[in-house]
Amino acid sequence: MTDIILSTQNGEPVASSRDVAKRFGKEHKDVLRAIKSITAQNCAVTQMFYQSEYTAGTGKKYPMYLMNRDGFSLLAMGFTGKEAVQWKLKYIEAFNQMEKQLAAQHKEQQAVQDANIQSAIDRVIEARKKLDENTAFLDECRKNREDSKAKYMQVKALCGEFKAIYGQHCDTVRTMENVVRGSQSYLTSAIDSLTIVAKGYPFYAALMDSLLDGLPTAKKEE
C-alpha cells in the first residue's frame, strides 16, 4: 500500500506536480519547468498534462499541473537515483490501484444505468399493453353502441328496451374513452422516463421504433 494520493481528471487518475516534486525531493518550479519543456517539444503530449492551480496559505493562487500515468512516466524518466526508483514504483502502484477503483465504480454505475433503462423499458411495455387492451375494448364498446343504436332506431316507436341498452353503452363508451386517455398519458409518462435514462445510447432510436410500432391513434368521435 502507498501513501500517495491521486485525484481524477476526465475520468482517469492524475498526480499533481506539487506532490511529485515533494516525493522526489525537487523544487516545484523545477518540475513545472520540466513539464513545460516536455509539452513544448511535442504538442501530442499536452493531453497527458492538465494546467491547474493551488491556493497557498497566504490565499494567493499559484500554477501547477495534473498528469496522468503517461505524463508521469515521461516526467519521471528524468529522475534518477535509488530513492527515485522507489518513488516511481510507488506511483505505478498508486496508479494501478486508482485505475482498479475507477473501473469498479464504472462497472457499478453501468449496472445501475442498465437497471434504470430496463425498468423504463418495462414500464413502456406495460403502458403500451394496457393502452392496446383498453383501446381494443373501447372499439368493442363503440361497435356495441352502434349496433344497439341501429336496433333502437328500428324499434324505438314500439319498445323502450333498446333505448336503455343504448344509454348503457353510451355510458360505457364515455368511461372507456377516459380510461384510454389515462392509458395514453401513462404511456407518454413511461416514454419520457425511458428517454431520460436511455437517450443518446446507440440503440435508442431502434428501441423506440420497436416499442411504439403499430401504436393505435386516437379515433375522433363523430
C-alpha positions as CSV (number, residue, x, y, z in Angstrom):
1,M,0.0,0.0,0.0
2,T,1.3,3.5,-0.7
3,D,0.7,6.9,1.0
4,I,0.5,8.6,-2.4
5,I,-2.9,10.2,-3.0
6,L,-4.1,10.6,-6.6
7,S,-7.1,12.5,-7.8
8,T,-9.1,12.2,-11.0
9,Q,-9.4,14.3,-14.1
10,N,-11.7,13.4,-17.1
11,G,-12.3,10.0,-15.6
12,E,-8.6,9.0,-15.2
13,P,-6.2,9.1,-12.2
14,V,-3.8,12.0,-12.1
15,A,-0.9,13.1,-9.9
16,S,-0.2,16.7,-9.0
17,S,3.1,18.4,-9.9
18,R,3.4,19.6,-6.3
19,D,3.1,16.1,-4.9
20,V,5.6,14.7,-7.4
21,A,8.1,17.5,-6.6
22,K,7.7,16.7,-2.8
23,R,8.1,12.9,-3.2
24,F,11.1,13.2,-5.5
25,G,12.8,15.9,-3.5
26,K,12.5,18.5,-6.3
27,E,11.7,22.2,-6.3
28,H,8.2,22.7,-7.6
29,K,9.4,25.4,-10.0
30,D,11.9,22.9,-11.5
31,V,9.1,20.3,-12.0
32,L,7.0,22.9,-13.7
33,R,9.9,23.9,-16.0
34,A,10.4,20.2,-16.9
35,I,6.8,19.7,-17.8
36,K,6.7,22.9,-19.9
37,S,9.8,21.6,-21.7
38,I,8.2,18.2,-22.4
39,T,5.0,19.8,-23.8
40,A,6.9,22.3,-25.8
41,Q,8.9,19.6,-27.6
42,N,5.8,17.6,-28.6
43,C,2.3,19.0,-28.6
44,A,0.8,15.5,-28.7
45,V,1.7,15.1,-25.0
46,T,-0.3,18.1,-23.9
47,Q,-3.3,15.8,-23.3
48,M,-1.2,14.0,-20.7
49,F,-0.9,17.2,-18.6
50,Y,-3.6,19.4,-17.3
51,Q,-2.9,23.0,-16.2
52,S,-4.3,23.8,-12.8
53,E,-3.6,25.9,-9.8
54,Y,-3.5,25.7,-6.0
55,T,-4.1,28.2,-3.2
56,A,-1.2,28.9,-0.8
57,G,-1.6,29.6,2.9
58,T,-1.5,33.3,2.1
59,G,-4.6,32.9,-0.1
60,K,-2.6,33.5,-3.3
61,K,-3.0,31.2,-6.2
62,Y,-0.1,29.5,-8.0
63,P,0.1,27.4,-11.1
64,M,0.6,23.6,-11.0
65,Y,0.0,20.6,-13.3
66,L,-2.0,17.4,-13.0
67,M,-0.7,14.5,-15.0
68,N,-2.0,11.1,-16.0
69,R,0.0,7.9,-15.9
70,D,1.7,8.5,-19.2
71,G,2.5,12.1,-18.3
72,F,4.1,11.0,-15.0
73,S,6.1,8.3,-16.9
74,L,7.5,11.0,-19.3
75,L,8.3,13.3,-16.4
76,A,9.8,10.7,-14.2
77,M,12.2,9.5,-16.9
78,G,14.5,12.4,-15.9
79,F,14.5,11.4,-12.2
80,T,17.4,9.2,-11.2
81,G,18.8,7.6,-8.1
82,K,17.8,4.7,-5.9
83,E,15.2,6.7,-4.0
84,A,13.7,8.0,-7.3
85,V,13.2,4.4,-8.4
86,Q,11.4,3.6,-5.2
87,W,9.0,6.5,-5.7
88,K,8.4,5.6,-9.3
89,L,7.4,2.1,-8.2
90,K,5.1,3.6,-5.6
91,Y,3.5,5.9,-8.1
92,I,3.0,3.0,-10.5
93,E,1.2,1.0,-7.7
94,A,-0.9,4.1,-6.9
95,F,-2.0,4.5,-10.5
96,N,-2.8,0.7,-10.7
97,Q,-4.9,0.9,-7.5
98,M,-6.8,4.0,-8.6
99,E,-7.5,2.6,-12.1
100,K,-8.9,-0.6,-10.5
101,Q,-11.2,1.6,-8.3
102,L,-12.4,3.7,-11.2
103,A,-13.1,0.5,-13.3
104,A,-15.1,-0.9,-10.4
105,Q,-17.0,2.3,-10.0
106,H,-17.7,2.5,-13.7
107,K,-19.0,-1.1,-13.7
108,E,-21.3,-0.4,-10.8
109,Q,-22.6,2.8,-12.4
110,Q,-23.1,1.0,-15.6
111,A,-25.1,-1.7,-13.8
112,V,-27.3,0.9,-12.2
113,Q,-27.8,2.6,-15.5
114,D,-28.7,-0.7,-17.2
115,A,-31.2,-1.4,-14.5
116,N,-32.8,2.0,-14.8
117,I,-33.1,1.6,-18.6
118,Q,-34.6,-1.9,-18.3
119,S,-37.1,-0.6,-15.7
120,A,-38.1,2.2,-18.0
121,I,-38.4,-0.2,-20.9
122,D,-40.6,-2.5,-18.8
123,R,-42.8,0.5,-17.9
124,V,-43.2,1.5,-21.6
125,I,-44.1,-2.1,-22.5
126,E,-46.6,-2.3,-19.6
127,A,-48.2,1.0,-20.6
128,R,-48.3,0.0,-24.2
129,K,-50.0,-3.3,-23.4
130,K,-52.6,-1.5,-21.2
131,L,-53.3,1.1,-23.9
132,D,-53.7,-1.6,-26.5
133,E,-56.1,-3.6,-24.3
134,N,-58.2,-0.5,-23.4
135,T,-58.3,0.7,-26.9
136,A,-59.5,-2.7,-28.2
137,F,-62.2,-2.7,-25.5
138,L,-63.2,0.8,-26.4
139,D,-63.6,-0.2,-30.1
140,E,-65.8,-3.1,-29.0
141,C,-67.9,-0.8,-26.8
142,R,-68.3,1.6,-29.7
143,K,-69.4,-1.2,-32.0
144,N,-71.9,-2.5,-29.4
145,R,-73.2,1.1,-29.1
146,E,-73.7,1.5,-32.8
147,D,-75.4,-1.9,-33.1
148,S,-77.7,-1.0,-30.3
149,K,-78.4,2.4,-31.8
150,A,-79.4,0.7,-35.1
151,K,-81.8,-1.6,-33.3
152,Y,-83.1,1.2,-31.2
153,M,-83.8,3.3,-34.2
154,Q,-85.8,0.4,-35.7
155,V,-88.0,-0.3,-32.7
156,K,-88.0,2.9,-30.7
157,A,-91.6,3.5,-31.5
158,L,-92.6,0.1,-30.2
159,C,-90.3,-0.5,-27.2
160,G,-88.1,1.5,-24.8
161,E,-85.9,-1.5,-24.0
162,F,-83.2,-0.8,-26.6
163,K,-83.1,2.9,-25.6
164,A,-82.0,1.8,-22.1
165,I,-79.4,-0.6,-23.6
166,Y,-78.1,2.2,-25.9
167,G,-77.8,4.5,-22.9
168,Q,-75.8,2.0,-21.0
169,H,-73.4,1.5,-24.0
170,C,-73.0,5.3,-24.3
171,D,-72.0,5.4,-20.6
172,T,-69.6,2.6,-21.1
173,V,-68.0,4.3,-24.1
174,R,-67.6,7.5,-22.3
175,T,-66.0,5.7,-19.3
176,M,-63.6,3.8,-21.6
177,E,-62.7,6.9,-23.5
178,N,-61.5,8.4,-20.2
179,V,-59.7,5.1,-19.4
180,V,-57.9,5.1,-22.8
181,R,-56.9,8.8,-22.3
182,G,-55.4,7.8,-18.9
183,S,-53.6,4.9,-20.6
184,Q,-52.2,7.2,-23.2
185,S,-51.0,9.6,-20.6
186,Y,-49.4,6.8,-18.7
187,L,-47.6,5.6,-21.8
188,T,-46.4,9.1,-22.5
189,S,-45.0,9.4,-19.0
190,A,-43.3,6.0,-19.4
191,I,-41.8,7.0,-22.7
192,D,-40.5,10.3,-21.1
193,S,-38.9,8.3,-18.3
194,L,-37.2,5.9,-20.8
195,T,-36.0,8.9,-22.9
196,I,-34.4,10.4,-19.8
197,V,-32.3,7.3,-19.0
198,A,-31.6,5.9,-22.4
199,K,-31.5,8.8,-24.9
200,G,-28.1,9.0,-26.5
201,Y,-27.5,5.3,-26.4
202,P,-26.8,3.7,-29.8
203,F,-29.8,1.5,-29.6
204,Y,-32.3,4.3,-28.5
205,A,-33.9,5.0,-31.9
206,A,-34.3,1.4,-32.8
207,L,-35.7,0.6,-29.3
208,M,-38.3,3.4,-29.5
209,D,-39.4,2.2,-33.0
210,S,-39.8,-1.3,-31.7
211,L,-41.8,-0.3,-28.6
212,L,-44.1,2.2,-30.5
213,D,-44.6,0.2,-33.7
214,G,-48.3,0.0,-34.6
215,L,-49.3,2.3,-31.8
216,P,-53.1,3.0,-32.2
217,T,-54.1,6.5,-32.9
218,A,-57.0,8.2,-31.1
219,K,-60.2,7.9,-33.0
220,K,-62.3,11.1,-33.3
221,E,-65.8,10.6,-32.1
222,E,-68.5,11.5,-34.7
